[in-house]
Amino acid sequence: MIVRISGEGQYELADDDKDRLNTLENAVVSVVESGQEASFEDTFGALLDFVRDAGARVGDDELEGSDVILPPADTTFAEAGAEFTGEGLIPD
């Protein structure tokens, strides 16, 4: 599975990582939907850190379609409100 962090690059994650990725993304959706702005930075950071740590960086010269596109690391809580809602960003 290819995950893009906007403005940063793409990472290839094993298919086995999809459940953990989905759990972390659902946590971000929950924080955003419940208005927990104070928890957003840590929760969103954990999602991005997982992608960076578990994934293998895809070279800039390789063209791969992204299965998931995450907002950039500097996304604000207000901006996240438009991205992380309902079903979230990760397809089932």
C-alpha positions, 0 to 999 in steps of 0.5 A: 500500500502506498501512502502519501504525506502531502508535501513530504513524499510517499511511503510503501507500507506492508498490507499487514499495516493497514489495520494499524494505519486505519486505527490511528486514522480513526483516532484522528477522526474521533479527536476532530469530530469531538472537538478535542483540539488539544489532542489533535497534534499528538494524535495526528503526529502518531499517524504520520510517525507510524507511516514514516517508521513502518513505511519504506520511502518511495524514491522521488524518481518513482511514479506510484499511485497513492492508495491513501493521501494524508494531509501535510504535517503542518495541518491545523485542527481547523483544516483537519475538520475538512479532511478527517470526517465520517469514514476518514481518508483510508478506504476499507 
